[in-house]
Amino acid sequence: MLGISKGHACAMIRDCNAKLQQDGYLTVAGKVPKKFFGKKYFGFDEMIKEEDDAGI
């Protein structure tokens, strides 16, 4: 999806989980909500909703 190494992708997910934990959310190692990831790294909310509605 991002064209990066697995190690860098894992670091990005760990960073997202750390931010979510700071904000008081419970996290699962290796998983991040699509909406949060899209907003943090791509700056959008709406596109995720459109993709979910289209069944992509």
FENMO-V998260 format. One record per run of one state. SS is the DSSP state (H for helix, E for strand, - for the rest). FROM is the first residue (numbers start at 1). LEN is the number of residues. If there is no record, write none. Layout:
ss->SS from->FROM len->LEN
ss->SS from->FROM len->LEN
This chain:
ss->- from->1 len->5
ss->H from->6 len->17
ss->- from->23 len->5
ss->E from->28 len->1
ss->- from->29 len->2
ss->E from->31 len->1
ss->- from->32 len->2
ss->H from->34 len->9
ss->- from->43 len->3
ss->H from->46 len->9
ss->- from->55 len->2
